[in-house]
Amino acid sequence: MKNIKIADRTLCTEDSQFSFKEKIEVARLLERLGADTIEIPEITNFRTDALFVRTVAAFAKNSVISVCGGMTEESIENAAAALKPVNHPRIRIELPVSTVGMEYSCHKKAPKMAEFISGLVSAAKAKCGSVEFCALDATRADAGFVFEIADAAVNAGADIITVCDSAAEMMPDVFADFVAKTAEHINGKAEIAVMCSDKNGMATASAVLAVKNGADTVKTAVCRDITELETFAGTIKNCGNSCGFESGIKYTELNRIVKQIMWITGKKAERPAVSPVANDEEAVMLDRNDDKEAVTAAVKNLGYDLSDEDFGKVYEEFQRVADKKRVGAKELEAIIASSAMQVPPAYKLVSYVINNGNIISATAQITLMRDGEEQKGICIGDGPIDAAFRAIEQIIGHHYELDDFQIQSVTEGKEAMGSALVKLRRDGKLYSGNGISTDIIGASVRAYINAVNKIVYEEA
């Protein structure tokens, strides 16, 4: 039975900006799930990024921690320094090999590219025992050139060669044939990994066929435009016996952990509508009379392992919600998602008053607390949500581009709790905030403040 290794790239996502605590929690969940490799982006701020890697090293004892080495010897040295306390360290060199990609990203033509890659891989190998070369956009390059680049990387010390269908250029069977020829050319000198774009919805099919044709590792992510972790792992579980392969993923925890990561990444609208845990409402049913011990037991029953600080935030939010309704499994998970793993709040919601109707303009009066001082904002808007967001902007003195806004019901019925997702863009980065309330305007206000707090925290 062939063991398929899974390298997860959720932390490398480009469309979400994680807080430090969120990154730690995602890594912890991936280690708990049994991901063979946890991939981390290039070290850009050594002080904070190295601290993150050291923190992950303290609990990630089984997974390989892979850091992108960038395109300079200095960036490779930073990656190696950050990886020093890691049990199983790896440096990745990720470079395009298509003509357009090489000239745009590296300003190099084919003759110079092999030499450039060889130098970077050699520098990485001198600093770390395990080195991977990722041939980005490989399916849009000449096959002979891909083989040449792979030879250069292997000769320089690469242990893994990753073939990437970055543009979803190939159908699954064609990509599998491409991988088979690459594996045949390398002839066991290095492992073969694949990263497949899911633009056409066929990433899992491409990955499975690639495995059957020589690939050893598949790169996945939660809610990313490559092979989705839950879909691919589920395929292995369902088809592995007949296809002759398996993985080390803990399938009994797969749905739950993926759902938790979705909440963290701000993708809750894409999570499964019903999970085995959340479907069992009788497993959790709390009210305002339940104490910390009862809430702690319920949180653990849902599979969450929170710090004392995070549990304090969850319990405070639980009390607010429980004053208005009973709290089941779905509500409690929403409370955890919106309260735990959050940055220290610069702004706290004190109160909000919204006036709206079909014959009056919507107005919002918001009161926030910052540094012990109450600050008020009053604005007119195009509807109650717009008015509320404008009032918050008036208080903070800044306008952020609203990239995404979603609202949905956490549960059903007249007493359903509303959940809101807000994504704000600042300097090209996205900051997501979650909010919950028994009324959807309150949930939206809390989500917006949550996202603003992340921005303020990073600026500080």
DRENDO-1510 file (C-alpha; in Angstrom, 1 decimal, always signed):
<recs>
REC; n; res; u; v; w
REC; 1; MET; +0.0; +0.0; +0.0 .
REC; 2; LYS; +1.5; +3.3; -1.1 .
REC; 3; ASN; +1.6; +6.1; +1.5 .
REC; 4; ILE; +0.6; +9.5; +0.1 .
REC; 5; LYS; +2.2; +12.4; +1.9 .
REC; 6; ILE; +0.1; +15.5; +2.3 .
REC; 7; ALA; +1.8; +19.0; +2.4 .
REC; 8; ASP; -0.7; +21.6; +3.4 .
REC; 9; ARG; -0.3; +25.2; +2.2 .
REC; 10; THR; -3.2; +26.9; +4.0 .
REC; 11; LEU; -0.8; +29.3; +5.8 .
REC; 12; CYS; +0.6; +30.3; +2.4 .
REC; 13; THR; -2.8; +31.6; +1.2 .
REC; 14; GLU; -2.7; +35.0; -0.4 .
REC; 15; ASP; -6.3; +36.1; +0.1 .
REC; 16; SER; -6.4; +36.1; +3.9 .
REC; 17; GLN; -4.3; +37.9; +6.5 .
REC; 18; PHE; -3.9; +35.7; +9.6 .
REC; 19; SER; -3.2; +37.1; +13.0 .
REC; 20; PHE; -0.3; +35.5; +15.0 .
REC; 21; LYS; -2.7; +33.5; +17.1 .
REC; 22; GLU; -4.7; +32.4; +14.1 .
REC; 23; LYS; -1.5; +31.1; +12.4 .
REC; 24; ILE; -0.6; +29.2; +15.5 .
REC; 25; GLU; -4.0; +27.6; +15.7 .
REC; 26; VAL; -4.0; +26.6; +12.0 .
REC; 27; ALA; -0.6; +25.0; +12.4 .
REC; 28; ARG; -1.7; +23.2; +15.6 .
REC; 29; LEU; -4.8; +21.8; +13.9 .
REC; 30; LEU; -2.8; +20.6; +10.9 .
REC; 31; GLU; -0.3; +18.8; +13.2 .
REC; 32; ARG; -3.2; +17.3; +15.1 .
REC; 33; LEU; -4.8; +16.1; +11.8 .
REC; 34; GLY; -1.6; +14.4; +10.7 .
REC; 35; ALA; -0.5; +16.5; +7.8 .
REC; 36; ASP; +3.0; +15.3; +6.8 .
REC; 37; THR; +4.2; +18.8; +6.0 .
REC; 38; ILE; +3.0; +22.3; +7.1 .
REC; 39; GLU; +4.2; +24.9; +4.6 .
REC; 40; ILE; +5.0; +28.5; +5.7 .
REC; 41; PRO; +5.6; +31.5; +3.5 .
REC; 42; GLU; +8.9; +33.3; +3.1 .
REC; 43; ILE; +10.3; +35.0; +6.2 .
REC; 44; THR; +9.7; +38.7; +5.6 .
REC; 45; ASN; +9.7; +40.1; +9.1 .
REC; 46; PHE; +12.4; +38.0; +10.9 .
REC; 47; ARG; +11.4; +38.9; +14.4 .
REC; 48; THR; +7.8; +38.0; +14.2 .
REC; 49; ASP; +8.0; +35.2; +11.5 .
REC; 50; ALA; +10.9; +33.5; +13.3 .
REC; 51; LEU; +8.9; +33.7; +16.6 .
REC; 52; PHE; +6.0; +32.0; +14.8 .
REC; 53; VAL; +8.2; +29.2; +13.5 .
REC; 54; ARG; +9.8; +28.7; +17.0 .
REC; 55; THR; +6.3; +28.6; +18.5 .
REC; 56; VAL; +5.1; +26.0; +16.0 .
REC; 57; ALA; +8.3; +23.9; +16.7 .
REC; 58; ALA; +7.3; +23.6; +20.3 .
REC; 59; PHE; +4.2; +21.5; +19.4 .
REC; 60; ALA; +4.7; +20.2; +15.8 .
REC; 61; LYS; +6.9; +17.2; +16.6 .
REC; 62; ASN; +5.8; +15.0; +13.7 .
REC; 63; SER; +5.1; +17.3; +10.8 .
REC; 64; VAL; +7.8; +18.6; +8.5 .
REC; 65; ILE; +7.9; +22.4; +8.8 .
REC; 66; SER; +8.7; +23.8; +5.4 .
REC; 67; VAL; +9.7; +27.5; +4.9 .
REC; 68; CYS; +9.9; +29.2; +1.5 .
REC; 69; GLY; +13.5; +30.3; +0.9 .
REC; 70; GLY; +12.8; +33.2; -1.4 .
REC; 71; MET; +15.1; +34.2; -4.2 .
REC; 72; THR; +18.2; +35.5; -2.4 .
REC; 73; GLU; +20.9; +33.9; -0.2 .
REC; 74; GLU; +19.9; +36.3; +2.6 .
REC; 75; SER; +16.3; +35.1; +2.5 .
REC; 76; ILE; +17.6; +31.5; +2.6 .
REC; 77; GLU; +19.7; +32.3; +5.6 .
REC; 78; ASN; +16.6; +33.8; +7.3 .
REC; 79; ALA; +14.6; +30.7; +6.6 .
REC; 80; ALA; +17.4; +28.4; +8.0 .
REC; 81; ALA; +17.8; +30.5; +11.1 .
REC; 82; ALA; +14.0; +30.4; +11.8 .
REC; 83; LEU; +14.0; +26.6; +11.3 .
REC; 84; LYS; +16.8; +25.9; +13.8 .
REC; 85; PRO; +14.5; +24.7; +16.6 .
REC; 86; VAL; +12.3; +22.6; +14.3 .
REC; 87; ASN; +12.4; +18.8; +14.5 .
REC; 88; HIS; +11.9; +18.2; +10.8 .
REC; 89; PRO; +12.9; +21.3; +8.9 .
REC; 90; ARG; +12.8; +22.0; +5.2 .
REC; 91; ILE; +13.5; +24.9; +2.9 .
REC; 92; ARG; +11.5; +25.3; -0.3 .
REC; 93; ILE; +12.7; +27.1; -3.4 .
REC; 94; GLU; +9.7; +28.1; -5.5 .
REC; 95; LEU; +10.4; +29.6; -8.9 .
REC; 96; PRO; +8.5; +29.7; -12.2 .
REC; 97; VAL; +9.8; +27.7; -15.2 .
REC; 98; SER; +7.5; +28.9; -18.0 .
REC; 99; THR; +8.9; +31.5; -20.3 .
REC; 100; VAL; +6.6; +34.2; -19.2 .
REC; 101; GLY; +6.9; +33.4; -15.5 .
REC; 102; MET; +10.7; +33.4; -15.6 .
REC; 103; GLU; +11.0; +36.7; -17.4 .
REC; 104; TYR; +8.3; +38.4; -15.3 .
REC; 105; SER; +9.3; +37.1; -11.8 .
REC; 106; CYS; +13.1; +36.5; -12.2 .
REC; 107; HIS; +14.0; +38.7; -15.2 .
REC; 108; LYS; +15.8; +35.7; -16.7 .
REC; 109; LYS; +15.7; +33.6; -19.8 .
REC; 110; ALA; +16.0; +29.8; -19.9 .
REC; 111; PRO; +19.8; +29.6; -20.3 .
REC; 112; LYS; +20.4; +31.5; -17.0 .
REC; 113; MET; +17.5; +30.0; -15.1 .
REC; 114; ALA; +19.0; +26.6; -14.5 .
REC; 115; GLU; +22.2; +28.2; -13.1 .
REC; 116; PHE; +20.1; +30.5; -10.9 .
REC; 117; ILE; +18.0; +27.6; -9.5 .
REC; 118; SER; +21.1; +25.5; -8.9 .
REC; 119; GLY; +22.7; +28.3; -6.9 .
REC; 120; LEU; +19.7; +28.8; -4.7 .
REC; 121; VAL; +19.1; +25.1; -4.1 .
REC; 122; SER; +22.8; +24.6; -3.3 .
REC; 123; ALA; +22.7; +27.5; -0.8 .
REC; 124; ALA; +19.6; +26.0; +0.9 .
REC; 125; LYS; +21.2; +22.6; +1.1 .
REC; 126; ALA; +24.2; +24.0; +2.9 .
REC; 127; LYS; +21.8; +25.4; +5.5 .
REC; 128; CYS; +19.2; +22.6; +5.8 .
REC; 129; GLY; +19.2; +18.8; +5.3 .
REC; 130; SER; +15.9; +18.8; +3.4 .
REC; 131; VAL; +15.4; +21.0; +0.3 .
REC; 132; GLU; +12.5; +21.1; -2.1 .
REC; 133; PHE; +12.4; +22.7; -5.5 .
REC; 134; CYS; +8.9; +23.8; -6.7 .
REC; 135; ALA; +8.7; +24.2; -10.5 .
REC; 136; LEU; +5.8; +26.7; -10.7 .
REC; 137; ASP; +3.8; +26.8; -13.9 .
REC; 138; ALA; +5.6; +23.7; -15.1 .
REC; 139; THR; +2.8; +22.6; -17.4 .
REC; 140; ARG; +3.2; +25.8; -19.5 .
REC; 141; ALA; +6.9; +25.1; -20.0 .
REC; 142; ASP; +8.7; +22.9; -22.5 .
REC; 143; ALA; +8.9; +19.4; -21.0 .
REC; 144; GLY; +12.6; +19.1; -22.0 .
REC; 145; PHE; +13.3; +22.3; -20.1 .
REC; 146; VAL; +11.5; +21.1; -17.0 .
REC; 147; PHE; +13.7; +18.0; -17.1 .
REC; 148; GLU; +16.8; +20.2; -17.4 .
REC; 149; ILE; +15.7; +22.3; -14.4 .
REC; 150; ALA; +14.9; +19.2; -12.4 .
REC; 151; ASP; +18.3; +17.8; -13.1 .
REC; 152; ALA; +19.9; +21.1; -12.0 .
REC; 153; ALA; +18.0; +21.1; -8.8 .
REC; 154; VAL; +18.7; +17.5; -8.0 .
REC; 155; ASN; +22.4; +17.8; -8.7 .
REC; 156; ALA; +22.4; +20.9; -6.4 .
REC; 157; GLY; +20.9; +18.8; -3.5 .
REC; 158; ALA; +17.1; +18.9; -3.9 .
REC; 159; ASP; +15.4; +16.0; -2.2 .
REC; 160; ILE; +11.9; +16.8; -3.6 .
REC; 161; ILE; +10.9; +18.1; -7.0 .
REC; 162; THR; +7.4; +19.6; -7.2 .
REC; 163; VAL; +5.6; +19.8; -10.5 .
REC; 164; CYS; +2.9; +22.5; -10.5 .
REC; 165; ASP; -0.1; +22.9; -12.8 .
REC; 166; SER; -0.4; +26.5; -11.7 .
REC; 167; ALA; -2.8; +27.6; -14.5 .
REC; 168; ALA; -4.9; +24.4; -14.7 .
REC; 169; GLU; -3.4; +24.0; -18.1 .
REC; 170; MET; -3.8; +20.2; -18.4 .
REC; 171; MET; -6.6; +17.7; -18.1 .
REC; 172; PRO; -6.1; +15.2; -15.3 .
REC; 173; ASP; -5.0; +12.3; -17.6 .
REC; 174; VAL; -2.5; +14.6; -19.5 .
REC; 175; PHE; -1.1; +16.0; -16.3 .
REC; 176; ALA; -0.7; +12.4; -14.9 .
REC; 177; ASP; +1.3; +11.5; -18.0 .
REC; 178; PHE; +3.5; +14.6; -17.6 .
REC; 179; VAL; +4.2; +13.6; -14.0 .
REC; 180; ALA; +4.9; +10.0; -15.1 .
REC; 181; LYS; +7.5; +11.2; -17.6 .
REC; 182; THR; +9.1; +13.5; -15.0 .
REC; 183; ALA; +9.3; +10.7; -12.5 .
REC; 184; GLU; +10.8; +8.4; -15.1 .
REC; 185; HIS; +13.4; +11.1; -16.0 .
REC; 186; ILE; +14.4; +11.7; -12.3 .
REC; 187; ASN; +14.6; +7.9; -11.8 .
REC; 188; GLY; +14.4; +7.9; -8.0 .
REC; 189; LYS; +17.0; +10.6; -7.4 .
REC; 190; ALA; +14.3; +12.7; -5.6 .
REC; 191; GLU; +10.7; +12.4; -4.5 .
REC; 192; ILE; +8.0; +13.8; -6.8 .
REC; 193; ALA; +5.3; +16.2; -5.4 .
REC; 194; VAL; +2.5; +17.8; -7.3 .
REC; 195; MET; +0.5; +21.0; -6.8 .
REC; 196; CYS; -2.7; +21.3; -8.9 .
REC; 197; SER; -4.8; +24.3; -9.5 .
REC; 198; ASP; -8.5; +23.8; -9.0 .
REC; 199; LYS; -9.7; +26.5; -11.4 .
REC; 200; ASN; -11.5; +23.9; -13.4 .
REC; 201; GLY; -12.7; +21.9; -10.5 .
REC; 202; MET; -10.4; +18.9; -11.3 .
REC; 203; ALA; -7.5; +19.3; -8.9 .
REC; 204; THR; -8.4; +16.2; -6.9 .
REC; 205; ALA; -8.7; +14.1; -10.1 .
REC; 206; SER; -5.3; +15.4; -11.3 .
REC; 207; ALA; -3.7; +14.8; -8.0 .
REC; 208; VAL; -5.1; +11.2; -7.7 .
REC; 209; LEU; -4.0; +10.3; -11.2 .
REC; 210; ALA; -0.6; +11.9; -10.5 .
REC; 211; VAL; -0.1; +9.7; -7.5 .
REC; 212; LYS; -1.0; +6.6; -9.5 .
REC; 213; ASN; +1.7; +7.7; -12.0 .
REC; 214; GLY; +4.6; +8.3; -9.6 .
REC; 215; ALA; +3.9; +11.3; -7.3 .
REC; 216; ASP; +4.7; +10.8; -3.7 .
REC; 217; THR; +3.3; +14.0; -2.2 .
REC; 218; VAL; +0.2; +16.2; -2.9 .
REC; 219; LYS; +0.0; +19.8; -1.9 .
REC; 220; THR; -3.4; +20.8; -0.4 .
REC; 221; ALA; -5.0; +23.6; +1.4 .
REC; 222; VAL; -8.3; +24.5; +3.1 .
REC; 223; CYS; -10.3; +26.8; +1.0 .
REC; 224; ARG; -7.6; +27.6; -1.6 .
REC; 225; ASP; -7.5; +27.4; -5.3 .
REC; 226; ILE; -5.5; +24.2; -5.3 .
REC; 227; THR; -6.4; +20.6; -4.3 .
REC; 228; GLU; -8.7; +20.9; -1.3 .
REC; 229; LEU; -7.5; +19.1; +1.8 .
REC; 230; GLU; -10.9; +17.6; +2.8 .
REC; 231; THR; -11.8; +16.5; -0.7 .
REC; 232; PHE; -8.5; +14.9; -1.4 .
REC; 233; ALA; -8.2; +13.2; +2.0 .
REC; 234; GLY; -11.8; +12.0; +1.6 .
REC; 235; THR; -11.0; +10.5; -1.8 .
REC; 236; ILE; -8.1; +8.6; -0.3 .
REC; 237; LYS; -10.3; +7.3; +2.5 .
REC; 238; ASN; -13.0; +6.2; +0.0 .
REC; 239; CYS; -10.9; +4.9; -2.9 .
REC; 240; GLY; -7.6; +4.1; -1.2 .
REC; 241; ASN; -8.1; +0.4; -0.9 .
REC; 242; SER; -9.1; -0.2; -4.5 .
REC; 243; CYS; -6.3; +2.2; -5.8 .
REC; 244; GLY; -3.6; +0.9; -3.5 .
REC; 245; PHE; -2.7; +4.0; -1.5 .
REC; 246; GLU; -3.3; +5.5; +2.0 .
REC; 247; SER; -2.3; +8.5; +4.0 .
REC; 248; GLY; -1.6; +9.4; +7.6 .
REC; 249; ILE; -4.5; +11.8; +7.9 .
REC; 250; LYS; -6.8; +11.2; +10.9 .
REC; 251; TYR; -10.1; +10.8; +9.0 .
REC; 252; THR; -12.2; +10.7; +12.2 .
REC; 253; GLU; -11.2; +14.3; +12.9 .
REC; 254; LEU; -11.0; +15.5; +9.3 .
REC; 255; ASN; -14.4; +17.2; +9.0 .
REC; 256; ARG; -14.2; +18.8; +12.4 .
REC; 257; ILE; -10.7; +20.2; +11.9 .
REC; 258; VAL; -11.3; +21.5; +8.4 .
REC; 259; LYS; -14.4; +23.3; +9.7 .
REC; 260; GLN; -12.4; +24.9; +12.5 .
REC; 261; ILE; -9.8; +26.1; +10.0 .
REC; 262; MET; -12.5; +27.4; +7.7 .
REC; 263; TRP; -13.8; +29.6; +10.6 .
REC; 264; ILE; -10.2; +30.9; +11.2 .
REC; 265; THR; -9.6; +31.6; +7.5 .
REC; 266; GLY; -12.9; +33.6; +7.2 .
REC; 267; LYS; -14.4; +31.0; +4.9 .
REC; 268; LYS; -17.4; +30.0; +7.0 .
REC; 269; ALA; -19.8; +30.4; +4.2 .
REC; 270; GLU; -18.1; +27.5; +2.5 .
REC; 271; ARG; -18.0; +25.1; +5.4 .
REC; 272; PRO; -20.2; +22.0; +5.3 .
REC; 273; ALA; -23.8; +22.9; +6.2 .
REC; 274; VAL; -24.0; +20.0; +8.7 .
REC; 275; SER; -21.2; +18.3; +10.6 .
REC; 276; PRO; -21.4; +15.1; +12.7 .
REC; 277; VAL; -20.8; +17.2; +15.8 .
REC; 278; ALA; -23.0; +20.1; +15.1 .
REC; 279; ASN; -25.9; +17.9; +14.0 .
REC; 280; ASP; -26.1; +16.4; +17.4 .
REC; 281; GLU; -27.8; +19.3; +19.2 .
REC; 282; GLU; -28.5; +17.2; +22.2 .
REC; 283; ALA; -24.8; +16.8; +22.8 .
REC; 284; VAL; -24.6; +20.5; +23.7 .
REC; 285; MET; -27.4; +22.5; +25.2 .
REC; 286; LEU; -26.5; +25.3; +27.6 .
REC; 287; ASP; -28.3; +28.3; +29.1 .
REC; 288; ARG; -27.5; +31.3; +31.3 .
REC; 289; ASN; -27.4; +29.1; +34.4 .
REC; 290; ASP; -24.5; +27.0; +33.2 .
REC; 291; ASP; -21.2; +27.8; +34.9 .
REC; 292; LYS; -17.6; +27.8; +33.5 .
REC; 293; GLU; -17.1; +24.1; +34.2 .
REC; 294; ALA; -20.2; +23.1; +32.1 .
REC; 295; VAL; -19.1; +25.4; +29.2 .
REC; 296; THR; -15.5; +24.1; +29.4 .
REC; 297; ALA; -16.8; +20.5; +29.1 .
REC; 298; ALA; -19.0; +21.5; +26.1 .
REC; 299; VAL; -16.1; +23.2; +24.3 .
REC; 300; LYS; -13.9; +20.1; +24.8 .
REC; 301; ASN; -16.7; +17.9; +23.6 .
REC; 302; LEU; -16.7; +19.8; +20.3 .
REC; 303; GLY; -13.0; +19.1; +19.9 .
REC; 304; TYR; -11.5; +22.5; +20.8 .
REC; 305; ASP; -8.5; +22.8; +23.1 .
REC; 306; LEU; -8.4; +26.5; +24.2 .
REC; 307; SER; -6.0; +28.4; +26.3 .
REC; 308; ASP; -7.2; +29.9; +29.5 .
REC; 309; GLU; -7.2; +33.4; +27.9 .
REC; 310; ASP; -9.2; +32.2; +24.9 .
REC; 311; PHE; -11.7; +30.3; +27.1 .
REC; 312; GLY; -12.2; +33.5; +29.1 .
REC; 313; LYS; -13.2; +35.3; +25.9 .
REC; 314; VAL; -15.5; +32.5; +24.9 .
REC; 315; TYR; -17.2; +32.3; +28.3 .
REC; 316; GLU; -17.8; +36.1; +28.2 .
REC; 317; GLU; -19.4; +35.9; +24.8 .
REC; 318; PHE; -21.3; +32.8; +25.8 .
REC; 319; GLN; -22.9; +34.8; +28.7 .
REC; 320; ARG; -23.9; +37.6; +26.3 .
REC; 321; VAL; -25.6; +35.1; +24.0 .
REC; 322; ALA; -27.1; +32.9; +26.7 .
REC; 323; ASP; -28.9; +36.0; +28.2 .
REC; 324; LYS; -31.1; +35.9; +25.1 .
REC; 325; LYS; -31.4; +32.2; +24.1 .
REC; 326; ARG; -30.2; +28.7; +24.8 .
REC; 327; VAL; -26.9; +27.7; +23.3 .
REC; 328; GLY; -26.5; +24.5; +21.2 .
REC; 329; ALA; -23.5; +23.0; +19.5 .
REC; 330; LYS; -23.8; +25.3; +16.4 .
REC; 331; GLU; -24.1; +28.5; +18.5 .
REC; 332; LEU; -21.2; +27.4; +20.7 .
REC; 333; GLU; -19.0; +26.8; +17.7 .
REC; 334; ALA; -19.9; +30.2; +16.3 .
REC; 335; ILE; -19.0; +31.8; +19.7 .
REC; 336; ILE; -15.6; +30.0; +19.7 .
REC; 337; ALA; -14.9; +31.1; +16.1 .
REC; 338; SER; -15.7; +34.8; +16.8 .
REC; 339; SER; -14.1; +35.0; +20.3 .
REC; 340; ALA; -11.1; +32.7; +20.5 .
REC; 341; MET; -7.7; +33.2; +18.9 .
REC; 342; GLN; -8.5; +36.9; +18.4 .
REC; 343; VAL; -6.0; +39.8; +18.9 .
REC; 344; PRO; -6.3; +42.0; +22.0 .
REC; 345; PRO; -9.2; +44.4; +21.1 .
REC; 346; ALA; -8.3; +48.0; +20.6 .
REC; 347; TYR; -12.0; +48.8; +20.2 .
REC; 348; LYS; -14.8; +47.3; +22.1 .
REC; 349; LEU; -18.5; +47.7; +21.3 .
REC; 350; VAL; -20.4; +49.5; +24.0 .
REC; 351; SER; -23.8; +50.1; +22.2 .
REC; 352; TYR; -25.5; +50.7; +18.9 .
REC; 353; VAL; -28.8; +52.3; +17.9 .
REC; 354; ILE; -30.0; +51.8; +14.4 .
REC; 355; ASN; -33.0; +53.6; +12.9 .
REC; 356; ASN; -34.3; +52.4; +9.5 .
REC; 357; GLY; -37.5; +52.4; +7.5 .
REC; 358; ASN; -39.0; +52.8; +4.1 .
REC; 359; ILE; -39.8; +56.5; +4.5 .
REC; 360; ILE; -36.7; +57.6; +6.4 .
REC; 361; SER; -32.9; +57.4; +5.8 .
REC; 362; ALA; -31.1; +54.8; +7.8 .
REC; 363; THR; -29.1; +56.2; +10.7 .
REC; 364; ALA; -26.7; +54.6; +13.1 .
REC; 365; GLN; -25.3; +55.7; +16.4 .
REC; 366; ILE; -22.3; +53.5; +17.5 .
REC; 367; THR; -20.4; +53.8; +20.8 .
REC; 368; LEU; -17.0; +52.1; +21.1 .
REC; 369; MET; -14.6; +51.9; +24.0 .
REC; 370; ARG; -10.8; +52.5; +23.4 .
REC; 371; ASP; -8.3; +52.9; +26.2 .
REC; 372; GLY; -11.1; +53.4; +28.7 .
REC; 373; GLU; -12.7; +56.2; +26.8 .
REC; 374; GLU; -16.0; +56.0; +25.1 .
REC; 375; GLN; -16.1; +57.3; +21.5 .
REC; 376; LYS; -19.4; +57.9; +19.5 .
REC; 377; GLY; -20.1; +58.0; +15.8 .
REC; 378; ILE; -23.4; +59.0; +14.1 .
REC; 379; CYS; -23.9; +58.5; +10.4 .
REC; 380; ILE; -26.5; +58.3; +7.7 .
REC; 381; GLY; -26.1; +55.4; +5.2 .
REC; 382; ASP; -27.7; +53.5; +2.4 .
REC; 383; GLY; -29.3; +51.0; +4.7 .
REC; 384; PRO; -28.7; +50.1; +8.3 .
REC; 385; ILE; -25.5; +48.1; +7.7 .
REC; 386; ASP; -23.9; +50.9; +5.6 .
REC; 387; ALA; -24.9; +53.4; +8.2 .
REC; 388; ALA; -23.3; +51.3; +11.0 .
REC; 389; PHE; -20.1; +50.8; +9.1 .
REC; 390; ARG; -19.8; +54.5; +8.3 .
REC; 391; ALA; -20.3; +55.3; +12.0 .
REC; 392; ILE; -17.5; +53.0; +13.0 .
REC; 393; GLU; -15.3; +54.6; +10.3 .
REC; 394; GLN; -16.1; +58.0; +11.8 .
REC; 395; ILE; -14.9; +56.9; +15.2 .
REC; 396; ILE; -11.6; +55.3; +14.0 .
REC; 397; GLY; -10.9; +58.1; +11.5 .
REC; 398; HIS; -10.1; +55.8; +8.6 .
REC; 399; HIS; -11.9; +54.2; +5.7 .
REC; 400; TYR; -11.0; +50.7; +4.7 .
REC; 401; GLU; -12.1; +49.0; +1.5 .
REC; 402; LEU; -14.9; +46.5; +2.2 .
REC; 403; ASP; -13.7; +43.5; +0.1 .
REC; 404; ASP; -16.4; +41.0; +1.2 .
REC; 405; PHE; -19.5; +41.0; +3.5 .
REC; 406; GLN; -21.6; +37.9; +4.2 .
REC; 407; ILE; -24.4; +37.1; +6.6 .
REC; 408; GLN; -26.1; +33.9; +7.4 .
REC; 409; SER; -28.1; +32.1; +10.0 .
REC; 410; VAL; -26.2; +29.8; +12.4 .
REC; 411; THR; -29.3; +27.9; +13.4 .
REC; 412; GLU; -32.9; +27.7; +12.2 .
REC; 413; GLY; -36.1; +29.1; +13.7 .
REC; 414; LYS; -37.4; +32.3; +15.2 .
REC; 415; GLU; -34.5; +32.4; +17.7 .
REC; 416; ALA; -31.8; +31.8; +15.1 .
REC; 417; MET; -28.4; +33.4; +15.9 .
REC; 418; GLY; -27.0; +35.4; +13.0 .
REC; 419; SER; -23.4; +35.2; +11.9 .
REC; 420; ALA; -21.5; +37.8; +9.8 .
REC; 421; LEU; -18.2; +37.9; +8.0 .
REC; 422; VAL; -16.5; +41.1; +7.1 .
REC; 423; LYS; -13.2; +41.4; +5.0 .
REC; 424; LEU; -11.4; +44.7; +5.0 .
REC; 425; ARG; -8.5; +45.4; +2.7 .
REC; 426; ARG; -5.5; +47.5; +3.8 .
REC; 427; ASP; -2.4; +47.9; +1.7 .
REC; 428; GLY; -3.4; +44.9; -0.5 .
REC; 429; LYS; -3.9; +42.6; +2.5 .
REC; 430; LEU; -7.2; +41.2; +3.7 .
REC; 431; TYR; -8.3; +41.1; +7.3 .
REC; 432; SER; -11.4; +39.1; +8.1 .
REC; 433; GLY; -13.6; +39.5; +11.1 .
REC; 434; ASN; -16.4; +37.3; +12.5 .
REC; 435; GLY; -19.4; +38.5; +14.5 .
REC; 436; ILE; -22.4; +36.8; +16.0 .
REC; 437; SER; -25.6; +38.1; +17.6 .
REC; 438; THR; -29.3; +37.3; +17.8 .
REC; 439; ASP; -29.8; +40.2; +15.4 .
REC; 440; ILE; -27.9; +40.4; +12.1 .
REC; 441; ILE; -27.0; +44.1; +12.4 .
REC; 442; GLY; -25.3; +43.4; +15.7 .
REC; 443; ALA; -23.4; +40.5; +14.2 .
REC; 444; SER; -22.3; +42.8; +11.3 .
REC; 445; VAL; -21.1; +45.5; +13.6 .
REC; 446; ARG; -19.1; +43.0; +15.7 .
REC; 447; ALA; -17.6; +41.5; +12.6 .
REC; 448; TYR; -16.5; +44.9; +11.3 .
REC; 449; ILE; -14.9; +45.8; +14.7 .
REC; 450; ASN; -13.2; +42.4; +14.8 .
REC; 451; ALA; -11.5; +43.1; +11.4 .
REC; 452; VAL; -10.6; +46.6; +12.4 .
REC; 453; ASN; -8.9; +45.3; +15.6 .
REC; 454; LYS; -6.7; +43.1; +13.5 .
REC; 455; ILE; -5.6; +46.0; +11.4 .
REC; 456; VAL; -4.9; +48.2; +14.5 .
REC; 457; TYR; -3.0; +45.3; +16.1 .
REC; 458; GLU; -0.7; +44.9; +13.1 .
REC; 459; GLU; -0.1; +48.6; +12.8 .
REC; 460; ALA; +1.0; +48.7; +16.4 .
</recs>
